[in-house]
């Protein structure tokens, strides 16, 4: 303002000159200076949270990055050439921000890469059904009579127990249109698998839970140790077979599986970090998984949130924001097979987990964020509410104190580290989950950018918590973690994802 005063004093005699053009020139000069000063004050008055929010909502390469990942690299099953290419791509993107970036190697227990699955049906009105093998199904030719077991309840298996042994069972499913349907399908499949093993079935054919011939893939409840072959068959083809069996017709099938299976191999996460200025030893981890199934492009699961992590890192660095605590950006690998990349991180950083204040996973597509799962940590609820205030206009946000199993927060939860999972509107997620239709065009870019602003502000908020607020975010003991599981009746869900026994026997989690 002193400069403005001086400018006026130096030119005030000219303002009173008879020459109107001179007056206009001086007045314009002063007005321009005032405008610059006002803009400067407006910018400097913005908080880091507002600057970051606005940057995330502005023009950024987030959509271009996602399109590259989806269309140039494509589906990224761990161990595939595409997955290795995505690691190099992600490293290049994060390294270009100027942040310290590294590839974090870890061991995957089993290599399994799908190639082709073909079938031939024998019986009245025989056709060629389309189907895909589930994760872990061995290469080979499988032939057998098909036995219908309805929806696969225990009663239905018992009623057919004498004819199931060494036969394929075909199982009816409910339509899946949202994330609730996905969890219901996982739970249903896990129960069917156990019953099929018990009754000596040769294999399982699941009716696709999606319409119009849509196929997809996910792991079995035995994870990397699948015992019998399992398949997803087009809903319409499975319905035809079940109807023929119900009419008393004899139906047989031959399925030819081409897949590559091998032993353990090396994979890599990609990690970058911004060091904290006040408490550099205290860490906030935010992450999304880089791998995907190979049927589609891995767009909503989970390429969109990979591009989000990269963009948040890019904008914080570009704005020269200096967080109090270290922020670590993690692009995990091996998530689809059992969260192996994030599990390895917790083992590798075991000695510093006491200083991990919060770990966040974003892995439910590009629908608008509606809040966060706090995973049995009640003390997180109020803190999340507070740090989301700069983006409250995109709420309301509802925090759910429910433990989530199925993504990269899991081993942080097992280790007692406070952890969050973003909750989203179901936009395009359930129907296209793990399917050939999970492509770039299914992503809601506008919501993705808004989500990026929400996650960025939340991350910075945790990084800048006052020590008194952060003090409540202590690492839990094993007993406290077990208490969360007991209160939430989480055993079946953990068994469903093949992670209960590793927790119980001490292979995974805090000792």
Secondary structure, 3 states (H helix, E strand, C coil): CHHHHHHHHHHHHHHCCCCHHHHHHHHHHHHHHHHHHHHHHHHHHCCHHHHHHHHHHCCCCHHHHHHHHHHHHCCCCCCCHHHHHHHHHHHHHHHCCCCEEEEEEEEECCEEEEEEEEEEEECCCCCCCCEEECCCCCCEEEEEEEEECCCCCHHHHHHCHHHHCCCEEEECCCCCCCHHHHHHHHHHHHHHHHHHHHCCCCEEEEECCCCCCCCECCCCCCHHHCCCEEEEECHHHHHHHHHHHHCCCCCEEEEEEEEEEECCEEEEEEEEEECCCCEEEEEEEEEEECCCCCCCCCHHHHHHHHHHHHHHHHHHHHCCCCCCEEEEEEEECCCCCCCHHHHHHHHHCHHHHHHEEEEEECCCCCCCEEEEECCCCCHHHHHHHHHCHHHHHHCCCCCECCCCCCCCCHHHHHCCCCEEEEEECCCCHHHHCCECCCCHHHCCHHHHHHHHHHHHHHHHHHHCCCHHHHCCCCCCCHHHHHHHHHHCCCHHHHHHCCCHHHHHCCCCCCC
